[in-house]
Amino acid sequence: DGSLDAIERAVRDVGLSACLCYEVTDRNVEGEGIAENERFIRKCNDDDDTQVTASFGMHALMTLGNPTLERCAQIGTGTGFHVHAAEDEVDVRLAMEQHGQTLMERFQAFGIPGPRTIFAHGTYFSTAELEILAESDSMLVNNPESNMNNGLRVAPTLDMLGHGILVGLGTDGMSSHMISQARAMYLQARTQKRDPNIGFAEACTMLLENNRRIAKRLFVEPRGALAPGHLADIMIPDYIPFSPLDENNLYGHLLFGLGFAPVHTTIARGEMIVHEGRLLHLDEQEIRARCVERARNIWKRIH
């Protein structure tokens, strides 16, 4: 309880924007996290604030029973959901064995798909399930480095795009480095298809355009482009290329150069947060020292 408030405070202290939710699961206590989601959604609605918004978070169907799903659906239908789906084949198998339905059929039965819902992964979705995603205008976020870390198969990202699904890129906690996700996605696609001519433009489009479209659904204020009316959210890398940089080779510089350059300046919501590689308004050394100490304490409690 209150964990979303703690994350919100950190987001505001730094000066970023965020769409937050809590991962509901029946693994420890039935329906654990429903109240936290409901409270925070109501808080965001009452505040009418555009910097921090809320979604309704769920873990995965394999850890959610019918009573919990019904309660989640009742509360989150107007807000939209964030849920892991078909990350591993066990999720697919259990849905069929326990309920006689595919994952998307089960999600549909509870009204979960929709334009404000994000399905994370989708690695093992069938063609029929991808069609349901497209028809419901749901969002799908691929997390290539996370999938590799968990030893999972390569997600059929290009097939997902081919169905007209809004597919973006995420990290699922592996890192905060988004360019790495685009790089991993296109390399995975080429390995999967054994074709060195695919995936490059699609990966960059997912990062630069599709993620912007996803953000547009989650936030009132437009962002993700240098354009009138958009938030001044800008990252400037300390990058001096060895070859010309223009509109024809931006993607190449993005994946092979910019991703390895240190950040010089970050501007969020029109305010400068990082300049010359340093946080301007926060004591980074003090924060790091406190994190190290808290990490030690957490490990002591676990072991």
C-alpha positions as CSV (number, residue, x, y, z in Angstrom):
1,D,0.0,0.0,0.0
2,G,1.3,3.4,-1.0
3,S,4.1,2.1,-3.2
4,L,2.7,4.0,-6.2
5,D,2.9,7.2,-4.2
6,A,6.6,6.6,-3.5
7,I,7.3,6.1,-7.2
8,E,5.3,9.2,-8.0
9,R,7.4,11.2,-5.6
10,A,10.6,10.1,-7.2
11,V,9.2,10.9,-10.7
12,R,8.2,14.4,-9.6
13,D,11.5,14.9,-7.8
14,V,13.4,14.2,-11.0
15,G,10.9,16.0,-13.2
16,L,9.8,13.2,-15.5
17,S,6.3,12.0,-16.5
18,A,5.0,8.6,-15.7
19,C,2.0,6.3,-16.2
20,L,2.0,4.0,-13.1
21,C,0.2,0.8,-12.0
22,Y,0.6,-2.0,-9.5
23,E,1.0,-5.6,-10.6
24,V,-2.0,-7.5,-9.2
25,T,-1.5,-11.2,-8.5
26,D,-3.0,-14.1,-6.5
27,R,0.4,-15.5,-5.8
28,N,0.6,-14.4,-2.2
29,V,-2.8,-13.0,-1.3
30,E,-5.9,-13.2,-3.5
31,G,-6.4,-9.9,-5.3
32,E,-3.3,-8.4,-3.8
33,G,-2.7,-4.9,-5.3
34,I,-6.3,-4.3,-6.5
35,A,-6.9,-1.7,-3.8
36,E,-3.6,0.1,-4.5
37,N,-4.5,0.4,-8.2
38,E,-8.0,1.6,-7.5
39,R,-6.8,4.2,-4.9
40,F,-4.1,5.5,-7.3
41,I,-6.4,5.7,-10.3
42,R,-9.0,7.6,-8.3
43,K,-6.2,9.9,-7.0
44,C,-5.0,10.7,-10.5
45,N,-8.5,11.3,-11.7
46,D,-9.2,13.7,-8.8
47,D,-5.9,15.5,-9.3
48,D,-6.6,16.0,-13.0
49,D,-2.8,16.2,-13.4
50,T,-1.1,15.6,-16.7
51,Q,2.4,14.7,-15.4
52,V,1.5,11.5,-13.7
53,T,-1.3,9.2,-14.9
54,A,-2.5,5.7,-13.9
55,S,-3.2,2.4,-15.6
56,F,-4.5,-0.9,-14.0
57,G,-1.7,-3.4,-13.6
58,M,-2.0,-7.2,-13.6
59,H,0.7,-9.8,-13.6
60,A,-0.4,-12.6,-16.0
61,L,-3.4,-14.8,-16.5
62,M,-1.6,-17.8,-15.0
63,T,-1.5,-16.0,-11.6
64,L,-5.0,-14.5,-11.7
65,G,-8.1,-16.4,-10.8
66,N,-11.7,-15.6,-11.9
67,P,-12.7,-13.6,-8.9
68,T,-9.6,-11.4,-9.1
69,L,-10.0,-10.9,-12.9
70,E,-13.7,-9.8,-12.4
71,R,-12.7,-7.3,-9.8
72,C,-9.9,-5.9,-11.9
73,A,-12.1,-5.6,-15.0
74,Q,-14.8,-3.7,-13.0
75,I,-12.3,-1.1,-11.8
76,G,-10.0,-0.8,-14.7
77,T,-12.2,-1.0,-17.8
78,G,-12.3,2.8,-18.3
79,T,-8.6,3.2,-17.5
80,G,-7.0,0.4,-19.4
81,F,-4.6,-2.3,-18.3
82,H,-1.0,-3.3,-18.3
83,V,-0.5,-7.1,-18.2
84,H,2.1,-9.7,-19.2
85,A,0.7,-12.1,-21.7
86,A,2.1,-15.2,-23.6
87,E,5.6,-14.4,-22.3
88,D,6.3,-18.1,-21.9
89,E,4.4,-21.1,-23.3
90,V,3.3,-22.2,-19.8
91,D,1.0,-19.2,-19.7
92,V,-0.6,-20.4,-22.9
93,R,-0.8,-24.0,-21.8
94,L,-2.4,-23.3,-18.4
95,A,-5.1,-21.1,-19.9
96,M,-6.2,-23.9,-22.1
97,E,-5.8,-26.6,-19.5
98,Q,-7.6,-24.8,-16.7
99,H,-10.2,-22.8,-18.7
100,G,-10.5,-24.3,-22.2
101,Q,-9.7,-20.9,-23.7
102,T,-6.7,-19.2,-25.4
103,L,-5.2,-16.3,-23.5
104,M,-6.9,-13.7,-25.7
105,E,-10.2,-15.4,-25.5
106,R,-10.0,-15.3,-21.8
107,F,-8.9,-11.7,-21.8
108,Q,-11.8,-10.9,-24.1
109,A,-14.3,-12.6,-21.8
110,F,-13.4,-10.1,-19.1
111,G,-13.2,-7.0,-21.4
112,I,-9.5,-6.5,-20.9
113,P,-8.4,-5.7,-24.6
114,G,-8.8,-2.2,-25.8
115,P,-7.0,1.0,-27.1
116,R,-5.6,1.8,-23.6
117,T,-4.5,-1.7,-22.8
118,I,-0.8,-2.8,-23.1
119,F,0.0,-6.4,-23.4
120,A,3.6,-7.0,-22.6
121,H,5.6,-9.7,-24.6
122,G,3.1,-11.7,-26.7
123,T,5.9,-14.1,-27.5
124,Y,3.6,-17.1,-27.8
125,F,0.5,-15.5,-29.2
126,S,-1.1,-17.5,-32.1
127,T,-2.2,-15.9,-35.4
128,A,-5.8,-15.9,-34.2
129,E,-4.8,-14.1,-31.0
130,L,-2.9,-11.4,-33.0
131,E,-6.0,-10.8,-35.0
132,I,-7.9,-10.2,-31.7
133,L,-5.3,-7.7,-30.7
134,A,-5.6,-5.9,-34.0
135,E,-9.4,-5.9,-33.9
136,S,-9.5,-4.5,-30.4
137,D,-6.8,-1.9,-31.2
138,S,-4.8,-3.0,-28.2
139,M,-1.2,-2.2,-27.7
140,L,1.6,-4.7,-27.6
141,V,5.1,-4.1,-26.2
142,N,8.0,-6.3,-27.1
143,N,10.9,-6.7,-24.6
144,P,13.7,-8.4,-26.5
145,E,16.5,-8.3,-23.9
146,S,14.2,-9.5,-21.2
147,N,13.0,-12.4,-23.3
148,M,16.6,-13.4,-24.1
149,N,17.6,-13.2,-20.5
150,N,14.7,-15.6,-19.6
151,G,15.8,-18.0,-22.3
152,L,12.5,-17.6,-24.3
153,R,12.0,-17.8,-28.0
154,V,12.2,-14.8,-30.3
155,A,8.9,-12.9,-30.5
156,P,7.4,-12.8,-34.0
157,T,7.6,-9.0,-34.0
158,L,7.4,-8.5,-37.7
159,D,4.4,-10.7,-37.9
160,M,2.8,-8.6,-35.2
161,L,3.4,-5.5,-37.2
162,G,2.0,-7.2,-40.2
163,H,-1.3,-7.6,-38.5
164,G,-1.6,-3.9,-38.0
165,I,-1.0,-4.0,-34.3
166,L,0.6,-1.0,-32.5
167,V,3.8,-2.7,-31.4
168,G,6.3,-0.7,-29.2
169,L,9.5,-1.5,-27.4
170,G,10.1,-1.9,-23.6
171,T,12.6,-3.3,-21.2
172,D,10.7,-5.2,-18.6
173,G,13.2,-4.1,-16.1
174,M,16.3,-5.3,-17.9
175,S,17.7,-1.7,-18.2
176,S,16.6,1.8,-18.9
177,H,18.4,1.9,-22.3
178,M,15.8,2.0,-25.0
179,I,18.1,2.1,-28.0
180,S,19.5,-1.2,-26.9
181,Q,16.0,-2.7,-27.1
182,A,15.6,-1.6,-30.8
183,R,19.1,-3.0,-31.6
184,A,18.2,-6.3,-29.9
185,M,14.9,-6.5,-31.7
186,Y,16.3,-6.1,-35.2
187,L,19.1,-8.5,-34.5
188,Q,16.7,-11.1,-33.2
189,A,14.4,-10.7,-36.2
190,R,17.3,-11.3,-38.6
191,T,18.5,-14.3,-36.6
192,Q,15.0,-15.7,-36.5
193,K,14.3,-15.3,-40.2
194,R,17.9,-15.9,-41.3
195,D,17.6,-12.8,-43.4
196,P,20.1,-9.9,-43.2
197,N,17.7,-7.5,-44.9
198,I,14.9,-7.2,-42.4
199,G,14.1,-5.6,-39.1
200,F,16.3,-2.6,-39.2
201,A,13.7,0.1,-40.2
202,E,11.0,-1.7,-38.2
203,A,12.9,-1.6,-35.0
204,C,13.7,2.1,-35.3
205,T,10.1,2.8,-36.2
206,M,8.9,0.9,-33.2
207,L,11.2,3.0,-30.9
208,L,10.8,6.4,-32.5
209,E,7.2,6.4,-33.8
210,N,5.2,3.6,-32.2
211,N,6.4,4.4,-28.6
212,R,5.3,7.9,-29.3
213,R,1.9,6.7,-30.4
214,I,1.6,4.6,-27.2
215,A,2.5,7.6,-25.0
216,K,-0.2,9.6,-26.8
217,R,-2.8,7.1,-25.6
218,L,-1.6,7.2,-22.0
219,F,-1.0,11.0,-21.6
220,V,-3.1,14.1,-22.5
221,E,-0.1,16.1,-23.6
222,P,1.6,15.0,-26.9
223,R,5.3,14.2,-26.8
224,G,8.0,12.4,-28.7
225,A,8.5,14.9,-31.5
226,L,10.1,18.3,-32.0
227,A,6.9,20.0,-33.0
228,P,4.6,22.8,-31.9
229,G,2.3,21.8,-29.1
230,H,4.5,18.9,-28.0
231,L,6.2,18.7,-24.6
232,A,9.8,19.7,-24.6
233,D,11.1,16.3,-23.8
234,I,14.6,16.1,-25.3
235,M,17.8,14.1,-24.9
236,I,21.0,15.4,-26.3
237,P,23.9,12.9,-26.5
238,D,27.5,13.8,-26.5
239,Y,28.0,12.4,-30.0
240,I,30.4,13.5,-32.7
241,P,30.0,11.1,-35.6
242,F,32.9,9.9,-37.9
243,S,30.6,10.0,-40.9
244,P,27.9,12.4,-42.1
245,L,24.6,12.4,-40.3
246,D,21.4,13.3,-42.2
247,E,17.8,12.3,-42.7
248,N,18.9,9.3,-44.9
249,N,21.2,7.6,-42.3
250,L,19.7,8.6,-39.0
251,Y,18.7,5.0,-38.1
252,G,22.2,3.8,-38.7
253,H,23.6,6.5,-36.3
254,L,20.8,5.7,-33.8
255,L,21.7,2.0,-33.5
256,F,25.4,2.0,-34.1
257,G,26.5,5.4,-32.6
258,L,24.0,7.3,-30.5
259,G,23.3,4.3,-28.3
260,F,26.9,4.2,-27.1
261,A,27.3,7.9,-26.5
262,P,27.0,9.5,-23.0
263,V,24.1,11.8,-22.4
264,H,25.1,15.4,-22.3
265,T,21.7,17.1,-21.7
266,T,18.2,15.9,-20.8
267,I,15.2,18.2,-20.8
268,A,11.8,17.0,-19.5
269,R,8.6,19.0,-19.6
270,G,10.7,22.0,-20.6
271,E,13.0,21.9,-17.6
272,M,16.7,20.9,-17.8
273,I,17.3,17.8,-15.6
274,V,20.8,16.8,-16.8
275,H,23.5,19.1,-18.1
276,E,27.0,18.1,-19.1
277,G,26.2,14.6,-17.8
278,R,25.2,15.7,-14.3
279,L,21.9,15.9,-12.6
280,L,21.3,19.5,-11.8
281,H,18.7,19.3,-9.0
282,L,19.5,16.1,-7.2
283,D,22.5,14.9,-5.2
284,E,23.4,11.8,-7.3
285,Q,26.2,10.6,-5.0
286,E,24.0,10.7,-1.9
287,I,21.2,8.9,-3.7
288,R,23.6,6.2,-5.0
289,A,25.0,5.7,-1.5
290,R,21.5,5.4,0.0
291,C,20.6,2.8,-2.7
292,V,23.7,0.7,-2.0
293,E,22.9,0.6,1.7
294,R,19.2,-0.3,1.1
295,A,20.2,-3.0,-1.3
296,R,22.4,-4.6,1.3
297,N,19.6,-4.5,3.8
298,I,17.2,-6.1,1.3
299,W,19.6,-8.9,0.6
300,K,20.1,-9.6,4.3
301,R,16.3,-9.9,4.7
302,I,16.1,-12.3,1.7
303,H,18.9,-14.6,2.7
